[in-house]
């Protein structure tokens, strides 16, 4: 039987919703509308004159080889971060679900990296893989591998992928662990009695029941890689070398605040916003409908 809460006052529901509405308007709707408005304008570097140019900023954007290169870099970077972070988070959650002794300490240690700010995570990996002082660089050189991410684009991309994925693993771990603990143990025990080995039980029972969590995390990790990795890129590579790690959100910053191309930067922001809206629509209108238990 459905229970509904009835407010005696008509104003009270609106007062309760007012803080969230104000936050949404101030921090989401207003900045997004400003980005759309700025994307159809052309301003001089000092902001003294503004000219309406329609969709010219977008036309320039999609014919710019540097922007198209940044798009491909972003797709590769985001996909790699999502795959690495989800795979590692799932593996650690499966192991944590089996741990009996010291389980609380094990889970707590795995959650800690999520509390580290992206900028701090970038600095940590910058020191660890510093070509002159990095601890891991000395280990790699002792194995005969020369590491210098300041000159090698592939190494720079690998480094920022690892740094970004490392921080996100804890987030994925929490969701996967909660999903694993919600699976009825009777199903797994019945499969074990029927002779199914652990690997077969995982792929035929456990993982299919985690697909809603996996699809949710896939979208969240892609959004994280698109937007929340700016600080890592800025601290570790600053988009280099030669634009090898110049993802779209970092290019927005460079073009807008360094190059002072405010109209072009706003157009790039609008493109990013459309991409994230597309991810959200795919997640909630198409992907979840394909998930069956």
C-alpha positions as CSV (number, residue, x, y, z in Angstrom):
1,X,0.0,0.0,0.0
2,X,1.5,3.3,-1.1
3,X,1.9,5.9,1.7
4,X,1.9,9.6,0.7
5,X,3.0,12.5,2.7
6,X,0.6,15.4,2.7
7,X,1.8,18.8,3.7
8,X,-0.7,21.0,5.5
9,X,0.8,24.1,4.0
10,X,1.1,24.7,0.2
11,X,4.2,26.8,0.7
12,X,6.2,24.4,2.8
13,X,7.1,22.0,-0.1
14,X,8.4,24.9,-2.2
15,X,10.4,26.2,0.8
16,X,12.0,22.8,1.2
17,X,12.9,22.6,-2.5
18,X,14.1,26.2,-2.6
19,X,17.7,25.6,-1.5
20,X,18.2,22.9,-4.1
21,X,16.6,25.0,-6.8
22,X,18.8,28.0,-6.0
23,X,21.9,25.9,-6.1
24,X,20.9,24.4,-9.4
25,X,20.1,27.8,-10.9
26,X,23.3,29.5,-9.6
27,X,25.8,26.7,-10.2
28,X,24.4,24.8,-13.2
29,X,21.8,26.7,-15.2
30,X,23.3,30.2,-15.1
31,X,26.9,29.1,-16.0
32,X,25.6,26.8,-18.8
33,X,23.4,29.6,-20.2
34,X,26.4,32.0,-20.1
35,X,28.6,29.5,-22.0
36,X,25.9,29.2,-24.7
37,X,25.6,33.0,-24.9
38,X,29.4,33.5,-25.1
39,X,29.8,30.8,-27.8
40,X,28.0,33.0,-30.3
41,X,30.1,36.1,-29.5
42,X,33.6,37.2,-30.5
43,X,35.4,39.3,-27.9
44,X,38.8,41.0,-28.1
45,X,41.5,39.9,-25.7
46,X,40.7,42.7,-23.2
47,X,36.9,42.3,-23.2
48,X,36.4,45.8,-24.5
49,X,34.3,45.0,-27.6
50,X,31.9,42.2,-28.4
51,X,30.6,41.1,-31.8
52,X,27.8,38.7,-32.5
53,X,29.1,36.0,-34.9
54,X,26.4,33.3,-34.8
55,X,27.8,29.8,-35.3
56,X,31.1,31.0,-36.6
57,X,33.0,29.9,-33.5
58,X,31.7,26.3,-34.0
59,X,32.6,26.3,-37.7
60,X,36.1,27.3,-36.8
61,X,36.2,24.7,-34.1
62,X,35.3,21.7,-36.3
63,X,37.8,22.7,-39.0
64,X,40.6,23.1,-36.5
65,X,43.0,20.2,-36.7
66,X,44.2,20.9,-33.2
67,X,40.7,20.6,-31.8
68,X,40.0,17.4,-33.7
69,X,43.2,16.0,-32.4
70,X,42.2,17.0,-28.9
71,X,38.9,15.2,-29.4
72,X,40.6,11.9,-30.4
73,X,43.0,12.3,-27.4
74,X,40.1,12.8,-25.1
75,X,38.2,9.7,-26.4
76,X,41.3,7.5,-26.0
77,X,42.1,9.0,-22.5
78,X,38.5,8.7,-21.2
79,X,38.0,5.2,-22.4
80,X,41.3,4.0,-21.0
81,X,40.7,5.6,-17.6
82,X,37.2,4.1,-17.4
83,X,38.3,0.6,-18.4
84,X,41.4,0.6,-16.1
85,X,39.5,2.1,-13.1
86,X,36.5,-0.2,-13.5
87,X,38.6,-3.3,-14.0
88,X,40.8,-2.6,-11.0
89,X,37.8,-1.6,-8.8
90,X,35.9,-4.8,-9.7
91,X,39.0,-6.9,-9.0
92,X,39.6,-5.3,-5.6
93,X,36.0,-5.5,-4.7
94,X,35.8,-9.2,-5.5
95,X,38.9,-9.8,-3.3
96,X,37.5,-7.6,-0.5
97,X,34.3,-9.5,-0.6
98,X,36.3,-12.7,0.2
99,X,38.5,-11.3,2.9
100,X,37.6,-12.5,6.4
101,X,40.5,-11.4,8.7
102,X,41.2,-7.7,8.6
103,X,38.4,-6.9,6.2
104,X,37.6,-3.5,7.7
105,X,41.2,-2.3,7.5
106,X,41.6,-3.7,3.9
107,X,38.4,-1.9,2.8
108,X,39.4,1.4,4.6
109,X,42.8,1.5,2.9
110,X,41.3,1.0,-0.5
111,X,38.9,3.9,0.0
112,X,41.6,6.4,1.0
113,X,42.8,7.4,-2.5
114,X,39.3,8.8,-3.3
115,X,39.9,11.4,-0.6
116,X,43.0,12.7,-2.4
117,X,42.3,15.8,-4.5
118,X,43.0,15.4,-8.3
119,X,45.8,18.1,-8.1
120,X,47.5,16.3,-5.2
121,X,47.2,12.9,-7.1
122,X,48.9,14.6,-10.1
123,X,51.7,15.9,-7.9
124,X,52.2,12.5,-6.4
125,X,52.6,10.8,-9.7
126,X,54.7,13.6,-11.0
127,X,57.3,13.0,-8.3
128,X,57.1,9.2,-8.6
129,X,57.7,9.4,-12.4
130,X,60.0,12.5,-12.5
131,X,62.6,11.8,-15.2
132,X,65.4,12.9,-12.9
133,X,64.2,12.1,-9.3
134,X,61.3,9.6,-9.7
135,X,61.5,6.4,-7.7
136,X,59.8,4.4,-10.4
137,X,62.0,5.9,-13.1
138,X,65.1,4.6,-11.3
139,X,63.4,1.1,-11.2
140,X,62.5,1.3,-14.9
141,X,66.0,2.4,-15.9
142,X,67.5,-0.5,-13.9
143,X,65.4,-2.8,-16.1
144,X,66.7,-1.1,-19.2
145,X,63.7,1.0,-20.0
146,X,64.3,4.8,-20.5
147,X,61.4,6.8,-19.1
148,X,60.9,10.5,-19.9
149,X,57.2,11.5,-20.1
150,X,58.3,15.2,-20.7
151,X,59.5,14.1,-24.2
152,X,57.6,11.0,-25.0
153,X,53.9,11.5,-25.8
154,X,52.9,7.8,-25.3
155,X,54.6,7.7,-21.9
156,X,52.9,11.0,-20.9
157,X,49.5,9.6,-21.9
158,X,50.2,6.4,-19.9
159,X,51.1,8.4,-16.9
160,X,48.0,10.6,-16.8
161,X,45.8,7.5,-17.4
162,X,47.3,5.7,-14.5
163,X,47.1,8.8,-12.2
164,X,43.5,9.5,-13.2
165,X,42.4,5.8,-12.9
166,X,44.2,5.4,-9.5
167,X,42.1,8.0,-7.9
168,X,38.8,6.7,-9.4
169,X,39.4,3.0,-8.4
170,X,38.2,3.7,-4.9
171,X,34.9,5.1,-6.1
172,X,34.3,2.1,-8.3
173,X,35.4,-0.2,-5.5
174,X,32.7,1.1,-3.2
175,X,29.9,0.5,-5.7
176,X,31.1,-2.9,-6.7
177,X,31.5,-4.0,-3.1
178,X,28.0,-2.9,-2.3
179,X,26.7,-4.7,-5.4
180,X,28.6,-7.9,-4.5
181,X,27.2,-7.9,-1.0
182,X,23.6,-7.5,-2.3
183,X,23.8,-10.7,-4.4
184,X,22.0,-13.6,-2.6
185,X,24.6,-16.0,-1.3
186,X,22.1,-18.9,-1.9
187,X,22.6,-18.5,-5.7
188,X,26.3,-18.7,-5.5
189,X,26.1,-21.7,-3.1
190,X,23.7,-23.5,-5.4
191,X,26.0,-23.0,-8.4
192,X,28.9,-24.3,-6.3
193,X,26.9,-27.4,-5.3
194,X,26.2,-28.0,-9.0
195,X,29.9,-28.0,-9.7
196,X,30.5,-24.5,-11.1
197,X,34.1,-23.3,-10.6
198,X,34.8,-19.8,-9.1
199,X,35.6,-18.3,-12.5
200,X,32.4,-19.7,-14.1
201,X,30.3,-18.6,-11.1
202,X,31.7,-15.1,-11.5
203,X,31.0,-14.8,-15.2
204,X,27.6,-16.5,-15.2
205,X,26.1,-15.3,-11.9
206,X,28.0,-12.5,-10.3
207,X,29.0,-10.3,-13.2
208,X,25.6,-10.3,-14.9
209,X,24.0,-9.2,-11.6
210,X,26.5,-6.4,-11.5
211,X,25.8,-5.0,-15.0
212,X,23.5,-2.1,-13.8
213,X,26.4,-1.0,-11.5
214,X,28.9,-1.5,-14.2
215,X,27.0,0.6,-16.7
216,X,26.4,3.3,-14.1
217,X,30.1,3.4,-13.3
218,X,31.0,3.4,-17.0
219,X,29.1,6.7,-17.5
220,X,30.3,8.2,-14.2
221,X,33.9,7.3,-15.1
222,X,33.6,8.8,-18.6
223,X,32.2,12.0,-17.1
224,X,35.0,12.0,-14.5
225,X,37.6,11.6,-17.2
226,X,36.1,14.3,-19.4
227,X,35.8,17.0,-16.6
228,X,37.5,16.1,-13.3
229,X,40.9,15.3,-14.6
230,X,41.9,18.8,-15.5
231,X,44.1,19.2,-12.4
232,X,45.9,15.9,-13.1
233,X,46.7,17.0,-16.6
234,X,47.7,20.4,-15.5
235,X,50.1,19.1,-12.8
236,X,51.7,16.3,-14.7
237,X,52.0,17.3,-18.4
238,X,50.2,20.6,-19.0
239,X,48.7,19.0,-22.1
240,X,52.1,18.1,-23.6
241,X,54.4,17.0,-25.0
242,X,53.2,18.3,-28.4
243,X,49.5,18.1,-27.4
244,X,49.7,14.4,-26.6
245,X,47.7,14.8,-23.5
246,X,45.8,17.9,-24.4
247,X,42.3,16.7,-23.6
248,X,39.2,18.8,-24.4
249,X,38.6,20.3,-21.0
250,X,42.3,21.4,-20.8
251,X,42.1,22.9,-24.2
252,X,39.1,24.9,-23.0
253,X,41.3,26.4,-20.3
254,X,44.3,27.0,-22.5
255,X,42.3,28.7,-25.3
256,X,40.1,30.7,-22.9
257,X,42.5,31.8,-20.2
258,X,45.9,31.6,-21.9
259,X,45.0,32.3,-25.5
260,X,42.2,34.7,-24.5
261,X,39.9,33.2,-27.2
262,X,36.8,33.5,-25.1
263,X,34.3,32.8,-27.8
264,X,36.1,29.7,-29.1
265,X,36.6,28.5,-25.5
266,X,32.9,28.9,-24.8
267,X,32.0,27.0,-28.0
268,X,34.2,24.2,-26.8
269,X,32.4,24.2,-23.4
270,X,29.1,23.9,-25.2
271,X,30.4,20.9,-27.1
272,X,31.5,19.2,-23.9
273,X,28.2,19.9,-22.3
274,X,26.4,18.3,-25.3
275,X,28.7,15.2,-25.0
276,X,27.9,14.8,-21.3
277,X,24.1,15.2,-21.9
278,X,24.5,12.5,-24.6
279,X,26.1,10.2,-22.1
280,X,23.3,10.8,-19.6
281,X,20.6,10.1,-22.2
282,X,22.3,6.9,-23.3
283,X,22.6,5.8,-19.7
284,X,19.1,6.4,-18.6
285,X,17.1,5.8,-21.8
286,X,18.8,3.0,-23.7
287,X,21.5,1.2,-21.7
288,X,19.4,0.4,-18.6
289,X,16.7,-1.0,-20.8
290,X,19.1,-3.6,-22.2
291,X,20.1,-4.8,-18.7
292,X,18.3,-8.0,-17.7
293,X,18.8,-10.2,-14.7
